[in-house]
Amino acid sequence: MTAEPHRSLPQLLGDARRWFDEGLLAAMAADGATPVSLPQLQLFAVLDEAGTTVSELARRMGVTRQTAHQAVHGLVDAGLLEQTAHPASARQRLIRRTPAGAHAHQQAERVLARLESRLAARIGRETADALRAALETPWGDPPAPDPA
């Protein structure tokens, strides 16, 4: 029997993110919410109240404009988002939540709070608080490559 290899911090953070994403999607589906994909879920999380351009959504999500556009259109078709004129640019549109989208967002925030409570019950409140504190601490810009 071999021991599991040491997993990197990015791998562990990715697993933690999936735990929350899967828990959120399952809880929302159980509550009868409109089904959404993971990219759509991520888009909802980075959307400003007043609206956000597709280009900015793509940057925040770390995806291409095409991927962000597809996620937006799926959520527009579902009635959760709308596109409105950008006050400063005739070429751009702002993406924002509809009333149904705002309701879904509030519902998701409540589910995430419950998931955080479940995590704290599993790993201990002190550990959960330390994890939050570590992740809220500014990390600064990524370090420059070491000279070889």
C-alpha positions in Angstrom: 0.0 0.0 0.0 1.5 3.3 -1.1 0.9 6.7 0.6 -0.9 9.4 -1.4 1.6 11.8 -2.9 1.9 15.3 -1.3 -0.7 17.5 -2.9 0.0 21.1 -3.8 -1.8 24.0 -2.2 -3.5 24.9 -5.5 -4.8 21.3 -5.8 -6.2 21.5 -2.3 -7.7 24.9 -2.9 -9.3 23.6 -6.1 -10.8 20.7 -4.1 -12.2 23.1 -1.5 -13.7 25.3 -4.2 -15.4 22.2 -5.8 -16.8 21.2 -2.4 -18.5 24.5 -2.1 -19.6 24.6 -5.8 -21.1 21.1 -5.7 -22.8 21.7 -2.4 -24.2 25.0 -3.7 -25.5 23.5 -6.9 -27.0 20.5 -5.1 -28.8 22.7 -2.6 -30.1 25.1 -5.2 -31.4 22.2 -7.3 -33.1 20.7 -4.2 -34.7 24.1 -3.6 -36.1 24.1 -7.2 -33.8 26.9 -8.5 -33.1 27.3 -12.2 -30.2 24.9 -13.0 -27.0 26.6 -13.8 -23.5 25.4 -14.9 -20.3 26.0 -13.0 -19.2 28.9 -15.3 -22.6 30.5 -14.8 -22.3 30.1 -11.1 -18.8 31.7 -11.1 -20.1 34.5 -13.3 -22.9 35.2 -10.8 -20.3 35.5 -8.0 -18.2 38.2 -9.8 -21.1 40.3 -11.0 -21.4 43.9 -9.6 -24.8 45.1 -8.4 -24.8 47.9 -10.9 -23.8 45.7 -13.8 -20.6 44.5 -15.3 -19.3 44.3 -18.9 -18.7 40.9 -20.5 -15.0 41.8 -20.9 -14.7 42.5 -17.2 -16.6 39.4 -16.2 -14.2 37.3 -18.4 -11.2 38.9 -16.7 -12.5 38.3 -13.2 -13.4 34.7 -14.0 -10.1 34.0 -15.8 -11.8 32.8 -18.9 -12.1 34.0 -22.5 -14.7 36.6 -23.6 -16.4 33.8 -25.6 -16.8 31.6 -22.5 -18.1 34.6 -20.4 -20.5 35.5 -23.3 -21.9 31.9 -23.4 -22.4 31.9 -19.7 -24.2 35.3 -19.9 -26.5 34.3 -22.7 -27.5 31.1 -20.8 -28.4 33.2 -17.8 -30.2 35.8 -19.9 -32.2 33.0 -21.5 -33.0 31.6 -18.0 -34.3 35.1 -17.0 -31.6 35.6 -14.3 -29.6 38.3 -16.1 -30.3 41.1 -18.4 -28.2 43.3 -20.7 -28.6 47.1 -20.6 -27.0 50.0 -22.3 -23.7 51.1 -20.8 -23.9 54.8 -19.8 -20.4 55.6 -20.9 -20.1 53.5 -24.0 -22.4 52.9 -26.9 -20.4 49.8 -27.9 -20.6 48.0 -24.5 -23.5 46.5 -22.6 -23.8 46.1 -18.9 -24.8 42.7 -17.5 -26.9 42.7 -14.3 -29.2 40.6 -12.4 -33.0 40.6 -13.0 -35.3 40.5 -10.0 -35.3 36.7 -10.4 -31.5 36.7 -10.6 -31.3 38.8 -7.4 -33.5 36.4 -5.6 -31.4 33.4 -6.8 -28.2 35.3 -5.7 -29.7 35.9 -2.2 -30.7 32.3 -2.0 -27.2 31.2 -3.0 -25.6 33.4 -0.3 -27.8 31.8 2.3 -26.8 28.3 1.1 -23.1 29.3 1.2 -23.5 30.5 4.7 -25.0 27.1 5.7 -22.1 25.4 3.9 -19.6 27.5 5.8 -21.3 26.5 9.0 -21.2 22.8 8.1 -17.5 23.1 7.3 -16.9 24.7 10.6 -18.7 21.9 12.3 -16.5 19.3 10.5 -13.1 20.9 10.9 -13.7 23.1 14.0 -14.7 26.8 14.3 -11.1 27.8 15.1 -9.7 26.1 12.1 -12.4 27.5 9.8 -11.7 31.0 11.2 -8.0 30.6 10.7 -8.6 29.4 7.1 -10.7 32.5 6.4 -8.1 34.8 7.9 -5.3 33.2 5.8 -7.3 33.6 2.6 -8.4 37.2 3.4 -4.8 38.2 4.0 -3.5 40.1 1.0 -0.9 37.9 -0.9 0.4 40.7 -3.1 1.4 40.2 -6.7 2.6 36.8 -7.8 6.4 36.6 -7.3 8.7 37.0 -10.3 10.3 33.9 -11.6 13.6 32.9 -9.9 16.6 33.5 -12.1 17.8 30.1 -13.4 
